[in-house]
Amino acid sequence: MRRPYVRHRTMVSLATFGEPVIRIGTSGFSYKDWVGPVYPETLAPRDRLSFYAREFSTVELNVTYYRIPSTRTVESWVRKTPDDFLFAVKAFRELTHEREEPQFAPFVASLQPMIEAGKLGCVLTQFPYSFHLLPQNRDYLKKAARWPGRPASGGRVSERCLGKPANF
């Protein structure tokens, strides 16, 4: 029997649950083709996030999927945004695609300035199509839900691909 198509995308929310809030933002904020339509041509690239944060209260950072950002970079993102701004950070690809011995600590350490400032809204984990309904993948999600250094505010793993949500 063929398995139904399931999109393997899990969102781990690190924000405290309360009243639902809808935030509008984009996936990324620094694109060359936005110069003119979005950003003034005279705006320096280093000022794009501050400009963006005047209009939006959240952004998804995809850059964190490709490399772990330096603490200095994360500090800069935090400094350039208002106190109520939230980041949705895509998990580093080694944590979702190369799951043998995941090293959570370096990723978490890089995000510490964001965590301490209360600006980490969630970590998005996007698994490959090879991530099927198998016991070892369920075990991996349980392990990922307890990654070292995760803020104690609680969160939720939406396990659509596993059939039911699970709190951790």
matplotlib code that plots the C-alpha trace (Angstrom):
import matplotlib.pyplot as plt

x = [0.0, 1.3, 1.7, -0.2, 1.9, 2.7, 4.7, 7.3, 7.5, 7.4, 7.3, 8.7, 7.3, 9.4, 6.9, 4.7, 1.2, -1.5, -3.9, -3.4, -1.5, -1.2, 2.0, 2.7, 6.2, 8.2, 10.7, 13.9, 14.5, 17.6, 17.0, 18.7, 15.4, 13.7, 15.9, 13.6, 10.2, 10.7, 14.0, 15.1, 18.1, 20.1, 19.6, 22.8, 22.4, 23.3, 20.2, 17.7, 16.5, 15.9, 13.9, 12.0, 11.2, 9.3, 6.7, 6.7, 6.8, 8.4, 10.7, 11.7, 15.4, 16.4, 20.1, 20.3, 19.4, 22.6, 25.0, 25.0, 25.2, 27.9, 26.8, 27.9, 25.4, 22.6, 23.4, 23.2, 19.7, 18.5, 19.9, 18.3, 14.8, 12.2, 11.6, 8.4, 9.9, 10.0, 12.3, 11.2, 14.6, 14.9, 16.9, 20.3, 20.2, 22.5, 19.8, 17.1, 18.8, 21.9, 20.3, 22.7, 24.4, 22.8, 24.9, 22.2, 24.6, 26.4, 23.1, 21.5, 24.6, 24.5, 20.9, 21.5, 21.3, 18.0, 16.7, 17.9, 16.2, 12.9, 12.9, 13.1, 9.5, 10.1, 12.5, 11.2, 12.4, 11.9, 12.7, 13.5, 11.0, 12.8, 11.6, 8.8, 6.5, 9.1, 9.9, 13.4, 12.0, 9.5, 12.3, 14.3, 11.4, 11.2, 14.9, 14.7, 11.9, 14.3, 17.3, 19.9, 19.6, 16.0, 14.2, 12.1, 9.0, 7.6, 6.5, 4.7, 5.7, 3.1, 3.5, 1.2, 3.4, 3.0, -0.7, -1.2, 0.3, 2.5, 3.3, 6.7]
y = [0.0, 3.4, 6.0, 9.2, 12.3, 14.1, 17.4, 16.9, 20.3, 20.7, 23.9, 24.0, 27.1, 28.6, 31.3, 31.1, 30.1, 32.7, 34.6, 33.9, 36.6, 36.8, 38.4, 39.2, 39.0, 37.5, 34.7, 36.7, 40.5, 41.1, 40.6, 42.5, 42.7, 44.5, 47.5, 50.0, 48.4, 47.9, 49.5, 53.0, 52.8, 54.8, 52.4, 50.5, 46.7, 46.8, 48.9, 46.7, 44.8, 48.0, 49.4, 46.1, 46.1, 49.4, 47.7, 44.1, 42.5, 39.2, 37.6, 34.0, 33.6, 31.0, 31.8, 29.7, 26.6, 26.9, 27.9, 28.5, 32.3, 33.9, 35.3, 38.7, 38.4, 37.4, 40.3, 42.6, 41.2, 41.7, 45.2, 46.3, 45.3, 46.7, 44.9, 43.2, 41.8, 38.0, 35.8, 32.5, 30.7, 27.8, 24.9, 24.2, 21.5, 19.2, 18.9, 17.9, 16.2, 14.6, 13.2, 10.5, 12.5, 15.9, 18.6, 21.0, 22.9, 25.1, 26.1, 26.9, 28.8, 31.0, 32.0, 32.9, 36.7, 36.2, 33.9, 36.2, 39.2, 37.3, 37.6, 33.9, 33.2, 29.7, 27.3, 25.9, 22.4, 21.2, 17.6, 15.9, 13.8, 10.8, 11.5, 8.9, 7.5, 5.3, 4.7, 6.1, 9.4, 9.6, 9.1, 11.8, 14.3, 13.5, 14.1, 17.3, 18.5, 18.3, 19.9, 21.2, 24.9, 25.2, 27.9, 26.6, 28.5, 25.4, 24.8, 22.5, 20.2, 19.9, 16.4, 16.4, 13.8, 11.6, 11.9, 13.9, 16.9, 16.4, 18.8, 18.9]
z = [0.0, -1.0, 1.8, 1.5, 0.7, 4.0, 4.1, 6.7, 8.2, 12.0, 13.9, 17.4, 19.1, 21.9, 22.8, 25.9, 24.9, 25.6, 23.5, 19.8, 17.9, 14.2, 13.0, 9.4, 8.1, 5.2, 4.6, 4.8, 4.6, 2.5, -1.2, -4.0, -6.0, -3.1, -3.6, -5.3, -4.7, -0.9, 0.2, -0.9, -3.3, -0.9, 2.0, 3.0, 3.1, 6.9, 7.5, 5.8, 8.9, 10.8, 7.9, 7.5, 11.3, 10.9, 8.8, 10.1, 13.6, 12.5, 10.0, 9.1, 8.9, 6.3, 6.6, 9.8, 7.7, 5.7, 8.4, 12.1, 12.6, 14.7, 18.1, 16.7, 13.8, 16.1, 18.5, 15.5, 14.5, 18.0, 18.3, 14.9, 15.9, 18.3, 21.7, 20.5, 17.3, 16.9, 14.7, 13.3, 12.9, 10.5, 12.2, 10.9, 8.2, 10.0, 12.7, 10.2, 7.4, 9.0, 12.1, 13.2, 16.0, 16.1, 17.7, 19.2, 21.4, 18.8, 17.2, 20.6, 21.7, 18.6, 19.3, 23.0, 22.4, 20.7, 23.4, 26.2, 24.5, 24.2, 20.4, 19.5, 18.4, 17.1, 15.5, 12.2, 11.4, 7.9, 7.3, 4.0, 2.1, 3.3, 6.9, 7.1, 9.8, 11.4, 15.1, 14.8, 13.4, 16.2, 18.6, 16.9, 17.2, 20.9, 21.3, 19.3, 21.5, 24.5, 22.8, 25.3, 26.1, 24.9, 26.9, 29.7, 28.5, 26.9, 23.3, 21.0, 18.3, 15.6, 14.4, 11.4, 9.8, 12.9, 13.2, 16.4, 18.2, 21.2, 24.0, 25.5]

ax = plt.figure().add_subplot(projection="3d")
ax.plot(x, y, z, "-o")
ax.set_aspect("equal")
plt.show()
